[in-house]
Amino acid sequence: MKRPVFLEPDSKIRKGIVILAQVSIWAVVLLSLYYAWKYPQVIQKIFPGLELPNVSLSNILQALVFMSLVLYVFRCLKKMIIHWVEKHPQSDKGSFYSLVKFVGYIGWIIALWGTLSFLGLKLQNLAIVLGALSVGIGFGMQNIINNFISGLLLLFERPIAVGDWIRVDGQEGIVTNIRIRATELETFDKAHVLIPNSSILSGNVVNITKPNKSGRIIVSVGVSYDSDMEKVRQILLDCTQRVEGLSKTLTPSVFLTEFGDNSVQFEVRAYIKDATAGLSVRSALMFAIWNALKENGIEIPFPQRVVHIQK
């Protein structure tokens, strides 16, 4: 079914709706602050002991202008960092992604701190509000705060970064975003999965592409008992030299692993340059092995069964 035009990301109607929504949110914030200071008795009934300073409408406007300017400056700074990373593709994008996140957090802290200063709200008054909400925060927002702190630790320690191929909680894919509450994972089925940050820190996470993108593939193949085993070993080694995508610096290995019921089992272990291309490189190696064994008249046996039918 075709999507409506106004839902397209680049449509003018959609952009207009987004701008109107943002303006409406700012208007609601402005009116809420104005009436909160115009009718302080309502706030004091909710938070006993809280003393609100005398603030005029001009102070509120100044505070909102200050917040908007600070957020705009830090947004431009984030865009400059992203633009620099795009010009230098060889740089560690995960590190700069963490830097962009921290710049955003610092911007919000400075904006909120300055806004409260413009409004004349003292820290002891803010402590009263936090004290009144501490019980609710402790029980109702415990999971959110846990995930938030876990997200900060992920950005600091960087066990995973944007662009990494990870496996966690039965899910496997590429990390596309590390949010405040959860990490966004894009699976190879093009599905987006949100994994709580606390689950990543406390669970078992396999990072396939860190500290580098190299990896290893294993291919098992069986040959008949009348084959020349040394010749088979050399053919398998030659196949690893002809396949693109395999590492030339790390030496591949061929092992005779088992004398089976129907065949002698060999195992080829080779290293690949890019683990994200592991499936295609493994397939190419198997094609090369199949063709090489066939050209040399070496049989890959399969189980055969004889069925006796009694009348």
Secondary structure, 3 states (H helix, E strand, C coil): CCCCHHHCCCCHHHHHHHHHHHHHHHHHHHHHHHHHHHCHHHHHHHCCCCCCCCCCHHHHHHHHHHHHHHHHHHHHHHHHHHHHHHHCCCCCHHHHHHHHHHHHHHHHHHHHHHHHHHHCCCHHHHHHHHHHHHHHHHHHCHHHHHHHHHHHHHHHHCCCCCCCEEEECCEEEEEEEECCCEEEEEECCCCEEEEEHHHHHHCCCEECCCCCCCEEEEEEEEECCCCCHHHHHHHHHHHHHHCCCECCCCCCEEEEEEECCCCEEEEEEEEECCHHHHHHHHHHHHHHHHHHHHHCCCCCCCCCCCCCCCC
